[in-house]
Amino acid sequence: MNVANLPRASDPTMVPTVATPQADAQPDVRSNAPDRPNKPRLPPPSTVPTQAGPQGLRFDFNDGCRVMLPDNGQAWRVRLSDLETANVLFDIELRSGHVNSSKRYFVPFRLEVWSGQELLVRHDYNAGERDVLIQFPVGTIGDAIGWLSYAVKFKELHQCRLTCAIGEPLIPLFRDAYPDVTFITHEMIQAERYYATYSVALFFNDDELVYQPCDFRQVGLHRTAAQILGVDPAERPPRVMLSEDSRPIAEPYVCIAVQATTQCKHWNNPDGWQNLVGFLKATGYRVICIDQKAERSHGDFRTQIPDEAEDQTGDRPLPERARWLRHAAFFVGLSSGLSWLAWAVGIPVVLISGFTDPTNEFATPYRIINHHACNSCWNDARHRFDHEDALWCPRWKGTPRQFECTRLITAEQVEGMVRRIPGFGQGLRPQPRMPLSAAPTTRQSAAGGRMPAGHPPQAPAGADDPIALGALLARPHGDVTRGGLAVGVTVAAGRLLDQAAAQIAEGDRTVTAGDPASALQNYKQSIDIVRYLTQADPGNAGFQRNLSVALNRIGAVLFVQRNLDGACAAYSASLAIVRRLTAAHPTNPSFQRDLAWCHALLADVLAAQGRHAEAFEQRRSNAAVVTQLANATPNDSSLQQSLAMSYQSLGDAFVPLGNIDGAVAVYRVGLGLIKRGLDANGQDPTWNQLYNSLLQKIRSALVAQRQVPPPPEQ
């Protein structure tokens, strides 16, 4: 109890001093409420209790059970009991003063007050047909959406006249859906009206459980409202009614949201969103990003809308975002407000989060977490969430493991979960998948070639053929990942990675400008930086991969300069690194793609050296890796094209060995793959180009076998 001006107590142990914890709430990017640093997050109750009793006493249930007793010349006696548990909570005598229960959440109180020996008041809590205020902090979206249905349950249970004080942006979502609930902002509260007031928020440091019967981290973000209000904790989404509810676009689409207020909420896998969006578009969906901001930075981190997503970001009202969500096939997001809004409008939600335990949010069969990584720090009561620290990571901040909870969630894990959604992709026309590093006018091959749209793939240049520098460097040699902590390294290491990436970019620029010697120096400087990082952290796969990327660039320049021995050494060193990475991470498709590229690059230089048997072995290894990748994702058109190109290159490798029969046999396998691709997507010009090119190769090989007569001379 908090007791003021008490001359004596019947039992001093019943009068604990209770420190009032700060009411806190999880901030959310969706809120556009202004900051009010000098105003309490939750408005206080009226100074004087609102219910009048005999002899001037007053009482109410605003912020616990409160009693105000005037000095009437006699001793007062106050007893508080819990009707549900039948426990006497407090019994005290005093001349005058204020009594406030120590528990501020819902308790079915019985209040008894005596003046002298006369029982003046016996009041059992009864909110029926009385005004009750339930207030939520402003500046949040997901929290209030998760809590609202429990406030409605309180109204249904107690038959009260309910007023909900919430952030103004949320009111249009619920006002028409709940005509029997009054929705107001904090500024509109008339505290003297209410019989009872309950504050629903996330109360940190509430060690004595004054504002909540149990720590919210133990029951989940939304179910803490059920605990505070004393209602059934079974979750149910709130109703949402929109004044404009037409479908925004005719085509099937998916909504995503990639932003959040703190970095621990983000999906910190650097390629995650790009790969996922590519997968969804290849399936046939349009992908709509509905974040508030297209780009957001936290320290050394920058998160922006994925390249292939359509931009519906901006300061738009929540009903407009709800309209986009309601007609979407599903939503992919984080542990933030828009995921809760998607849940409220009733669509499947794929929720990606590592810093929260799955019990923290609403139940969804499409919850993504990697239990092999550090996880669930938000729900660990030993760690107090720091809203002021945008890079909060209580266990691993400043180490290579920072944010591993979502960095180790792969796009493949999310794609696998998305495929479980009933009806996923049904009736859609699959589209060719654009690789991440390809420009919009090109299509990249996992077999190691990038071919301009409108041109058939060509066989590798022979030793006597001129080599176009731009065409060679257009082949995928990999990209050095930027982003510092976003790839799981310290700030200092992240800056070094950025320097390495800058050297790669400068080398690409100078080599395109016709200065391969300067480019070679840039690439070597990048290698020096990455080697320093690998020595400091030899187990970091990202550093090892970046070293492979730089070696591939050096190999390309040396190949163009006809330094075939140097190119072979660089490509061989890169291949050795990638082989180690794939052995250590056999399920990582990015490393498998790197392995395919390295085999193809080394095959080119070996063929140019006249080492055709060794080149053939590299082509065969390339085909084996690409076959494995293509079999794992049979609906990925670009990988199927890569597989056909890989078999074409393998057939080419038979020819200098004098094995024309082998070349024809492999060409025909490739032709079968191409025909299958044409049947599935005959409108794709790439399949037609591959078909025509391979037919010509087969004809040339058959002519070489003299199985068909040569064409007549003109």
C-alpha positions in Angstrom: 0.0 0.0 0.0 1.0 3.6 -0.6 -0.3 5.4 2.5 0.0 9.0 3.4 -0.6 10.7 6.8 -1.1 7.5 8.7 -0.7 7.9 12.5 -0.8 4.1 13.1 -1.3 0.8 11.4 -2.8 -2.4 12.8 0.0 -4.4 11.1 3.1 -2.4 9.9 4.1 -5.3 7.7 1.0 -4.6 5.6 2.2 -1.2 4.7 5.1 -1.7 2.2 6.7 1.2 0.5 6.2 0.7 -3.2 8.4 2.4 -5.8 6.4 3.3 -8.9 8.2 1.9 -12.0 8.3 3.7 -15.2 5.5 2.7 -17.6 7.3 1.9 -20.8 6.2 0.8 -24.2 7.9 -0.7 -27.2 8.4 2.1 -29.7 7.2 1.4 -33.3 8.2 2.9 -36.6 4.6 3.2 -37.6 3.7 5.9 -35.1 3.8 9.5 -36.2 2.9 10.8 -32.8 5.2 13.6 -31.7 7.7 13.2 -28.9 6.6 14.7 -25.6 9.6 14.6 -23.4 8.0 16.6 -20.6 4.7 14.7 -20.5 4.1 11.3 -18.8 3.7 8.4 -21.2 0.4 7.6 -19.5 -1.8 10.3 -18.2 -2.3 10.2 -14.4 -5.7 9.7 -12.8 -7.7 12.6 -11.3 -6.2 14.1 -8.1 -9.4 13.4 -6.1 -11.1 10.0 -6.3 -14.2 10.2 -8.4 -16.8 8.3 -6.3 -18.5 10.0 -3.4 -19.2 8.2 -0.1 -20.8 9.2 3.2 -19.2 11.7 5.6 -17.1 13.2 2.8 -15.0 10.1 2.0 -14.2 9.4 -1.6 -13.0 6.3 -3.5 -12.5 4.9 -6.9 -10.5 2.3 -8.9 -8.4 4.6 -11.0 -4.9 3.4 -10.7 -5.7 0.8 -8.1 -8.2 1.1 -5.3 -8.0 4.7 -3.9 -9.7 6.0 -0.8 -9.5 9.6 0.5 -10.6 10.2 4.1 -11.3 13.6 5.6 -10.6 14.4 9.3 -14.1 14.1 10.9 -12.9 13.8 14.5 -13.2 10.0 14.6 -10.9 7.2 13.6 -11.4 5.6 10.2 -10.8 2.0 9.5 -10.2 0.8 6.0 -10.1 -2.8 4.8 -9.3 -4.0 1.3 -10.1 -7.6 0.2 -9.8 -9.6 -3.0 -13.2 -11.1 -3.8 -11.7 -13.8 -5.9 -9.1 -15.1 -3.5 -11.0 -14.2 -0.3 -7.8 -12.6 1.1 -7.8 -9.5 3.2 -5.1 -7.4 1.6 -5.1 -4.5 3.9 -6.7 -3.4 7.2 -5.7 -0.1 8.9 -7.0 2.6 11.2 -6.2 6.2 10.6 -7.5 9.7 11.4 -7.4 11.0 7.8 -5.4 10.7 4.7 -5.2 8.6 1.5 -5.0 4.9 0.9 -3.9 3.4 -2.4 -3.7 -0.3 -3.1 -0.2 -1.5 -4.1 -1.6 -3.4 -7.1 -2.6 -1.1 -9.9 -3.8 -3.8 -12.3 -7.3 -5.2 -12.1 -8.2 -6.8 -8.8 -11.9 -7.5 -7.9 -11.7 -5.4 -4.7 -14.1 -5.2 -1.8 -13.7 -1.9 0.0 -15.0 -1.6 3.6 -14.8 1.6 5.6 -15.8 2.2 9.2 -16.1 5.5 11.1 -15.6 4.6 14.7 -17.6 1.4 15.1 -20.1 2.2 12.3 -19.7 0.4 8.9 -20.3 3.2 6.4 -19.2 1.6 3.1 -19.1 -2.0 1.8 -18.5 -1.7 -1.9 -17.8 -4.6 -4.1 -16.1 -3.7 -7.4 -18.8 -3.5 -10.1 -18.1 -1.7 -13.4 -21.4 -2.5 -14.9 -22.9 0.5 -16.7 -20.1 2.6 -15.3 -17.4 4.5 -17.2 -14.0 2.7 -17.4 -10.9 4.0 -19.1 -8.2 1.7 -20.5 -5.3 3.6 -21.8 -2.4 2.6 -24.0 0.9 4.5 -24.6 1.1 6.5 -27.8 3.9 6.0 -30.2 3.1 2.4 -30.8 1.1 0.4 -33.3 1.7 -3.3 -32.8 1.3 -3.1 -29.0 -2.0 -1.3 -29.1 -3.4 -3.7 -31.9 -2.4 -6.7 -29.8 -3.9 -5.2 -26.6 -7.2 -3.9 -27.9 -9.1 -7.2 -28.1 -8.4 -7.7 -24.4 -9.9 -4.3 -23.6 -13.0 -5.4 -25.5 -13.1 -8.6 -23.5 -13.0 -6.5 -20.3 -16.0 -4.6 -21.6 -17.9 -7.8 -22.4 -17.1 -9.3 -19.0 -18.0 -6.3 -16.9 -20.7 -4.7 -19.1 -19.0 -1.3 -18.6 -19.0 1.8 -20.8 -15.5 1.5 -22.2 -13.3 4.3 -23.3 -9.9 3.5 -24.9 -7.2 6.1 -25.1 -4.8 5.3 -27.9 -2.6 6.9 -30.5 -4.6 9.0 -33.0 -3.4 7.2 -36.1 -5.1 4.0 -34.8 -8.5 5.4 -34.2 -9.8 5.2 -37.8 -9.0 1.5 -37.8 -11.3 0.7 -34.9 -13.9 3.5 -34.5 -16.5 2.0 -36.9 -15.6 -1.6 -36.0 -16.5 -1.0 -32.3 -19.3 1.5 -32.2 -20.0 0.7 -28.5 -16.4 1.7 -27.5 -15.3 5.3 -27.3 -11.9 5.9 -28.8 -10.0 9.1 -27.7 -6.5 10.5 -27.6 -4.7 11.1 -24.4 -5.4 14.8 -24.7 -9.2 14.1 -24.6 -9.2 12.2 -21.4 -11.5 13.7 -18.7 -10.0 11.8 -15.7 -12.8 12.8 -13.3 -15.4 10.8 -15.3 -14.1 7.3 -14.7 -15.0 4.7 -12.1 -11.9 2.8 -12.9 -8.8 3.3 -15.0 -6.3 0.6 -16.2 -3.0 1.3 -17.9 -1.8 -1.4 -20.3 1.8 -1.0 -21.2 5.2 -2.8 -20.9 6.4 -2.1 -17.4 10.2 -2.6 -17.1 11.8 -2.9 -13.7 8.5 -3.7 -12.0 10.2 -6.1 -9.6 7.4 -5.9 -7.1 4.7 -6.5 -9.7 2.8 -3.4 -9.0 1.5 -2.8 -12.5 1.3 -6.3 -13.8 0.6 -9.6 -12.1 3.6 -11.2 -13.9 6.5 -9.9 -16.0 5.3 -9.3 -19.5 8.3 -11.1 -20.9 7.0 -14.4 -19.5 3.5 -14.2 -21.1 4.0 -12.4 -24.4 3.6 -8.8 -25.5 -0.1 -9.0 -26.2 -1.1 -11.4 -23.5 0.2 -9.1 -20.8 -3.0 -7.0 -21.4 -5.0 -10.1 -20.4 -3.0 -10.4 -17.2 -3.4 -6.7 -16.4 -7.1 -6.6 -17.1 -7.9 -10.0 -15.6 -9.5 -11.5 -18.7 -9.2 -14.7 -20.8 -5.6 -14.7 -22.3 -6.7 -16.5 -25.5 -5.7 -14.3 -28.3 -8.0 -12.9 -30.9 -7.3 -10.3 -33.5 -9.2 -7.0 -33.2 -11.8 -6.1 -35.8 -10.7 -3.5 -38.5 -13.2 -1.6 -40.6 -12.1 0.5 -43.5 -14.0 3.2 -45.3 -12.1 2.4 -48.5 -11.7 -1.3 -48.9 -11.3 -1.9 -52.7 -8.5 -3.9 -54.1 -5.5 -1.6 -54.9 -4.2 -3.6 -57.9 -5.7 -6.4 -59.9 -2.6 -8.7 -60.0 -1.8 -11.1 -57.1 0.7 -9.4 -54.8 2.5 -9.8 -51.5 3.2 -7.1 -49.0 6.5 -6.8 -47.2 8.0 -4.4 -44.5 11.7 -4.4 -44.0 12.2 -1.5 -41.5 12.0 -1.3 -37.8 13.0 1.2 -35.1 16.0 -0.8 -33.8 18.5 -3.0 -35.6 17.8 -6.1 -33.5 14.3 -6.2 -35.1 15.7 -6.2 -38.6 16.4 -9.3 -40.8 20.2 -8.8 -40.7 21.0 -11.3 -43.4 22.6 -9.0 -46.0 21.1 -10.9 -48.9 17.9 -12.0 -47.3 15.3 -9.5 -48.5 16.8 -9.3 -52.0 16.7 -13.1 -52.5 13.2 -13.4 -51.0 11.8 -10.7 -53.3 13.4 -12.4 -56.3 11.9 -15.7 -55.3 8.4 -14.1 -54.9 8.6 -12.3 -58.2 9.8 -15.5 -59.9 6.8 -17.2 -58.5 4.5 -14.6 -60.2 3.7 -12.2 -57.4 4.1 -8.5 -57.4 5.9 -7.5 -54.2 4.8 -4.3 -52.5 6.8 -2.6 -49.8 4.6 -0.7 -47.3 7.1 0.6 -44.9 6.9 4.2 -43.7 10.4 4.9 -44.9 12.2 3.6 -48.0 15.5 3.8 -46.2 16.6 3.9 -42.6 20.0 4.1 -40.9 21.1 2.9 -37.5 24.8 3.7 -36.9 26.8 1.9 -39.5 23.7 0.1 -40.8 21.5 1.2 -43.6 18.4 -0.7 -44.6 16.5 0.2 -47.8 13.7 -1.1 -49.9 14.7 -4.2 -51.9 15.6 -3.4 -55.5 12.8 -5.4 -57.1 10.1 -4.4 -54.7 7.5 -1.8 -55.6 7.5 1.3 -53.5 4.4 2.2 -51.5 6.4 3.7 -48.6 5.7 7.2 -47.2 3.7 8.9 -44.5 0.4 7.3 -45.4 -2.5 6.8 -43.0 -2.8 3.3 -41.4 -6.2 2.5 -43.1 -4.4 2.8 -46.5 -1.8 0.3 -45.4 -4.5 -1.9 -44.0 -6.2 -1.8 -47.4 -3.1 -3.0 -49.1 -2.7 -5.7 -46.5 -6.3 -7.0 -46.6 -6.1 -7.9 -50.3 -2.5 -9.3 -50.2 -1.9 -13.0 -50.6 0.2 -12.8 -47.5 2.6 -10.5 -45.6 6.3 -10.9 -44.7 7.6 -8.7 -42.0 9.4 -8.4 -38.6 8.4 -8.1 -35.0 6.9 -4.7 -35.5 3.6 -2.9 -36.0 2.8 -3.8 -39.6 2.9 -7.5 -38.7 0.3 -6.9 -36.1 -1.8 -4.9 -38.5 -1.6 -7.8 -41.1 -2.7 -10.2 -38.3 -5.6 -7.9 -37.5 -6.9 -7.8 -41.1 -6.8 -11.6 -41.3 -4.1 -12.5 -43.9 -1.3 -15.1 -43.4 1.7 -13.5 -41.7 5.3 -14.7 -42.2 7.0 -13.1 -39.2 10.8 -13.0 -39.1 12.3 -12.4 -35.7 15.3 -13.7 -33.7 15.5 -11.3 -30.7 12.0 -12.3 -29.5 10.7 -15.7 -28.6 7.8 -16.9 -30.7 5.5 -16.7 -27.7 6.1 -12.9 -27.7 3.9 -12.3 -30.7 0.5 -13.6 -32.0 0.4 -17.3 -33.1 1.2 -17.8 -36.7 2.2 -21.1 -38.4 4.7 -19.1 -40.4 7.0 -17.9 -37.6 10.7 -17.7 -38.6 13.4 -18.2 -36.0 16.7 -20.0 -36.0 17.3 -21.8 -32.8 20.9 -22.7 -33.8 21.7 -19.0 -33.2 21.6 -16.8 -30.1 17.9 -15.8 -29.7 15.1 -14.4 -27.6 17.0 -11.8 -25.6 14.0 -9.6 -25.5 12.1 -12.2 -23.4 15.1 -12.7 -21.1 14.3 -10.7 -17.9 18.0 -10.4 -17.2 18.3 -8.0 -20.1 16.5 -4.6 -19.9 15.7 -3.4 -23.4 17.3 0.0 -24.1 15.1 2.1 -26.4 17.9 4.6 -26.7 20.4 2.1 -28.2 19.5 1.5 -31.8 22.2 -1.3 -31.9 21.0 -3.1 -28.8 22.3 -6.6 -28.6 22.8 -7.4 -24.9 24.8 -10.6 -25.3 27.0 -10.0 -28.3 27.2 -6.3 -29.0 30.6 -5.4 -30.5 31.5 -8.9 -31.4 31.3 -11.0 -34.6 28.1 -12.6 -33.2 26.2 -9.4 -33.0 22.7 -9.8 -34.5 23.4 -13.4 -35.4 19.8 -14.2 -34.4 18.5 -12.9 -37.7 21.8 -12.8 -39.7 21.7 -16.6 -39.7 18.1 -16.8 -40.9 18.6 -17.6 -44.6 16.4 -16.7 -47.5 16.0 -20.4 -48.1 14.5 -20.9 -44.6 12.0 -18.1 -45.3 11.2 -19.4 -48.8 10.5 -22.9 -47.4 8.1 -21.5 -44.9 6.3 -19.4 -47.6 5.8 -22.5 -49.7 3.7 -23.9 -46.9 1.0 -21.2 -47.2 -2.1 -22.8 -48.7 -2.6 -21.8 -52.3 0.9 -20.3 -52.6 1.7 -19.6 -56.3 -1.4 -21.4 -57.6 -2.6 -20.0 -60.9 0.4 -17.8 -61.3 2.7 -17.6 -64.2 6.3 -18.1 -63.0 8.7 -15.4 -64.1 12.4 -15.8 -64.8 14.3 -15.0 -61.7 16.7 -12.0 -61.9 20.0 -12.7 -60.1 21.0 -10.1 -57.5 24.0 -8.7 -59.3 22.4 -8.7 -62.8 21.4 -5.4 -64.3 17.7 -5.2 -65.5 18.8 -5.8 -69.1 20.9 -8.9 -68.5 20.3 -12.4 -67.3 23.0 -14.1 -65.2 23.9 -17.8 -65.2 25.0 -19.8 -62.2 27.2 -21.7 -64.6 29.4 -18.6 -64.8 28.2 -16.6 -67.7 26.1 -13.5 -68.1 24.6 -13.0 -71.5 23.0 -9.8 -72.8 19.4 -10.1 -73.5 18.8 -10.8 -77.1 22.0 -12.7 -77.7 22.6 -16.4 -77.5 25.3 -17.8 -75.2 28.7 -18.2 -76.7 31.3 -20.9 -76.1 34.4 -19.7 -74.2 37.0 -18.0 -76.3 39.8 -20.1 -77.5 43.5 -19.4 -77.1 43.6 -17.6 -80.5 40.4 -15.6 -80.1 40.4 -12.0 -79.0 39.0 -11.6 -75.5 36.7 -8.6 -74.8 37.6 -7.3 -71.4 34.2 -5.9 -70.7 32.5 -9.2 -71.6 34.8 -11.1 -69.4 34.4 -8.9 -66.4 30.6 -8.9 -66.9 30.8 -12.5 -65.8 29.9 -13.1 -62.1 32.9 -13.0 -60.0 31.0 -12.3 -56.8 30.4 -9.1 -54.7 32.2 -8.0 -51.6 29.5 -7.5 -49.0 29.4 -4.1 -47.4 27.6 -3.2 -44.1 29.9 -3.7 -41.2 27.8 -5.2 -38.3 25.0 -6.2 -40.7 27.3 -9.2 -41.7 28.2 -10.0 -38.2 31.5 -8.2 -37.6 32.6 -5.4 -35.4 32.4 -1.7 -36.4 36.1 -1.6 -37.2 36.0 -4.7 -39.3 32.9 -3.4 -41.0 34.8 -0.3 -42.0 37.6 -2.4 -43.4 35.1 -4.4 -45.4 33.8 -1.2 -46.8 37.3 -0.2 -47.8 37.8 -3.6 -49.5 34.5 -3.1 -51.4 35.5 0.4 -52.4 38.8 -1.0 -53.9 36.8 -3.6 -55.8 34.4 -0.9 -57.1 37.3 1.3 -58.1 39.1 -1.6 -59.9 35.9 -2.4 -61.8 35.7 1.3 -62.9 39.3 1.6 -64.0 39.3 -1.7 -65.9 36.1 -0.7 -67.7 37.9 2.6 -68.6 40.7 0.5 -70.2 43.3 0.6 -67.4 43.7 -3.0 -66.3 47.1 -2.3 -64.6 45.5 0.2 -62.2 42.6 -2.2 -61.7 45.0 -4.9 -60.8 46.5 -2.7 -58.0 43.0 -2.0 -56.7 42.1 -5.6 -56.5 45.4 -6.5 -54.8 44.8 -3.8 -52.2 41.4 -5.3 -51.6 43.1 -8.7 -51.0 45.5 -7.2 -48.5 42.6 -5.8 -46.5 40.6 -9.0 -46.5 43.6 -11.1 -45.7 44.2 -8.9 -42.7 40.6 -9.6 -41.6 40.9 -13.4 -42.2 44.0 -13.5 -40.1 42.2 -11.8 -37.2 39.1 -14.1 -37.6 40.0 -17.1 -39.7 36.7 -18.8 -39.0 34.6 -16.0 -40.6 33.2 -17.4 -43.8 32.2 -14.0 -45.1 35.9 -12.8 -45.0 37.0 -16.0 -46.8 34.4 -15.5 -49.5 35.5 -11.9 -50.0 39.0 -13.1 -50.5 37.7 -15.4 -53.2 35.9 -12.6 -54.9 39.0 -10.4 -55.1 41.1 -13.4 -56.5 38.5 -13.9 -59.2 38.8 -10.2 -60.2 42.6 -10.6 -60.4 42.3 -13.8 -62.4 40.0 -12.0 -64.9 42.5 -9.1 -65.5 45.4 -11.5 -65.8 43.4 -13.6 -68.3 42.8 -10.5 -70.4 46.5 -9.6 -70.3 47.2 -13.1 -71.5 49.1 -13.9 -68.3 47.5 -17.3 -68.3 49.7 -18.8 -65.6 48.9 -15.9 -63.3 45.2 -16.2 -64.1 45.2 -19.9 -63.5 46.9 -19.4 -60.1 44.4 -16.8 -59.0 41.4 -18.9 -60.1 42.8 -22.0 -58.5 43.4 -20.2 -55.2 39.8 -18.9 -55.3 38.5 -22.3 -56.0 40.4 -23.8 -53.1 38.8 -21.2 -50.7 35.3 -21.9 -52.0 35.7 -25.6 -51.8 36.6 -25.2 -48.1 33.5 -23.0 -47.6 31.1 -25.5 -49.3 32.6 -28.3 -47.3 32.0 -26.4 -44.1 28.6 -25.1 -45.1 27.2 -27.8 -47.5 23.6 -26.4 -47.4 24.6 -22.8 -48.3 23.4 -22.2 -51.9 25.4 -19.0 -52.2 28.6 -20.9 -51.7 27.4 -23.6 -54.1 26.9 -20.9 -56.7 30.3 -19.5 -56.1 31.7 -23.0 -56.5 30.0 -23.3 -59.9 31.4 -20.0 -61.0 34.9 -20.9 -59.9 34.9 -24.2 -61.8 33.7 -22.3 -65.0 36.3 -19.6 -64.7 39.2 -22.0 -64.2 37.9 -24.1 -67.1 38.2 -21.1 -69.4 41.8 -20.4 -68.6 42.8 -24.1 -68.7 41.3 -24.3 -72.2 43.2 -21.2 -73.2 46.4 -22.9 -72.0 45.6 -26.0 -74.1 45.1 -28.1 -71.0 41.8 -29.5 -72.4 41.6 -32.6 -70.2 41.8 -30.5 -67.1 39.4 -28.0 -68.5 37.0 -30.9 -69.2 37.1 -31.9 -65.5 36.3 -28.4 -64.4 33.4 -28.3 -66.8 32.1 -31.6 -65.5 32.4 -30.4 -61.9 30.6 -27.2 -62.8 27.7 -29.2 -64.4 27.5 -31.4 -61.2 27.1 -28.4 -58.9 24.6 -26.6 -61.2 22.6 -29.8 -61.4 22.4 -30.0 -57.7 21.3 -26.4 -57.4 18.7 -26.8 -60.2 17.3 -29.9 -58.7 16.9 -28.2 -55.3 14.7 -25.4 -56.9 13.1 -27.0 -60.0 10.8 -24.0 -60.5 13.7 -21.5 -60.8 13.8 -20.8 -64.5 17.1 -18.9 -64.4 18.8 -21.9 -62.7 17.3 -24.3 -65.3 18.7 -22.1 -68.0 22.1 -22.2 -66.2 21.9 -25.9 -66.2 21.3 -26.0 -69.9 24.2 -23.7 -70.5 26.4 -25.8 -68.3 25.7 -28.9 -70.4 26.3 -26.9 -73.5 29.7 -25.9 -72.1 30.5 -29.5 -71.1 29.7 -30.6 -74.6 32.1 -28.0 -75.9 34.8 -29.4 -73.7 34.5 -32.8 -75.3 35.3 -31.4 -78.8 39.0 -30.6 -78.3 39.4 -34.1 -76.8 38.2 -35.6 -80.1 35.2 -37.1 -78.4 32.5 -35.9 -80.8 30.1 -38.7 -79.6 30.4 -37.4 -76.1 29.8 -33.9 -77.2 26.6 -34.9 -79.1 25.3 -36.9 -76.2 25.7 -34.0 -73.8 24.3 -31.5 -76.2 21.2 -33.6 -76.5 20.8 -33.7 -72.8 21.0 -29.9 -72.8 18.5 -29.8 -75.7 16.1 -31.8 -73.6 16.4 -29.4 -70.7 15.8 -26.5 -73.1 12.7 -28.1 -74.6 11.3 -28.6 -71.1 12.0 -24.9 -70.4 10.2 -23.9 -73.6 7.2 -26.0 -72.7 7.0 -24.2 -69.3 7.7 -20.7 -70.6 7.9 -20.5 -74.3 7.6 -16.7 -74.3 11.0 -16.3 -72.6 13.4 -15.3 -75.5 16.4 -16.7 -73.6 15.0 -20.3 -74.0 14.6 -19.7 -77.7 18.1 -18.3 -78.0 19.5 -21.3 -76.2 17.5 -23.7 -78.4 18.7 -22.2 -81.6 22.3 -22.0 -80.4 22.4 -25.6 -79.3 20.7 -26.9 -82.5 23.6 -25.3 -84.4 26.2 -26.9 -82.2 24.5 -30.3 -82.6 24.4 -29.9 -86.4 28.1 -28.9 -86.5 29.0 -31.9 -84.4 27.1 -34.3 -86.6 28.7 -32.8 -89.7 32.1 -33.5 -88.0 31.0 -37.1 -87.6 29.9 -37.1 -91.2 26.6 -38.4 -90.2 24.9 -35.8 -92.3 26.2 -34.3 -95.5 27.7 -30.8 -95.3 25.5 -28.0 -96.6 25.9 -27.3 -100.3 28.3 -24.6 -101.3 26.6 -21.4 -102.4 
